[in-house]
Amino acid sequence: MTIIKEIKETLTDAGSTTLTLLKILIPVSIIVKILSELEAIEIIGNYLSHAMGVVGLPGEFGLVWATAMLTNIYGAIVVLFTLSLQSTYTVAQVTVLGGMMLLAHALPIEARIAQKAGVKLWFTLSLRIFGAIAFGFVLNIIFSYFKLFQNESYMIWQPNIIDPTISQWVLDQIKYYLIIFLIILSLVTLMRILQKTGAINRLNTFLNPGLAFLGISKNAAPINIIGMTLGLAYGGGLIIRETKSRLLSKKDTFLSLSLMSLSHSLIEDTLLILLIGATLFGILLGRLLFTILIITILIRIINRLSKKTFEKYFVN
């Protein structure tokens, strides 16, 4: 009887969390698809092309980054592959672009998830977009000054260029939503097992020094691990669930989502960028160091603010 109750509660939690995410994903995905059909991405890409010189990149990379920000990394890779058929790029250039894509991609969906979880939309967008530009600028300075990774890059993974019909797009979205439910179900099940076995407490104790350095309480440790390894959608979805149950403070929510905004999906996304010819030095080590630096600065800023000011401008 207890097992049946546990199964029901797990399914309910997973269903509730998935439903919360779908309320964000479905309308935003439709809007992004419409904008894509209206060639809004190309327009934004043209504007961004003028800014690419700031980070030492050719202007055509503006379209790649615009695609990443409005859709996802996969879409951006397709655009980059198309460009690579006509031009050659260095490992340094691809790494700078890849680093910027890692920090700022799928913004309509992921920024909305962060907003739903409790962080102001303006802050998430500013952190990720300007953070990406700053990260790209720093990488470009380091690579240029030390003459690093100036050899020609090579895309190990070359995607198929397919423009899906509306019906195929709808089917792909449905498959994506089903995968999200299965992953959320697995994560909720894992969290409950870890709680029942006491593994959560041991994990919190192990990670507490590092999280304390970043100003995050140990209660947020499991969710940060999920977000950083699997992705912001999953970590953010669980944070939405935890904030509703008031297990996380507003400060923990803010810092956790800021951390995940800069460093999430460290496995899948890092491998994707590695396969297009970037170097691990920039897209993983550099990204983690940059994240720690920014979070440290954020902690100093919010610690100087009054609780009222912090809650008024940074969290919902």
Helices and strands as residue ranges (DSSP letters): H 2-37, H 40-49, G 52-55, H 61-70, H 73-84, H 91-103, H 107-117, H 121-145, H 166-197, H 199-213, G 218-220, H 221-230, H 232-244, H 250-262, H 268-275, H 280-280, I 281-286, H 287-304, H 307-313
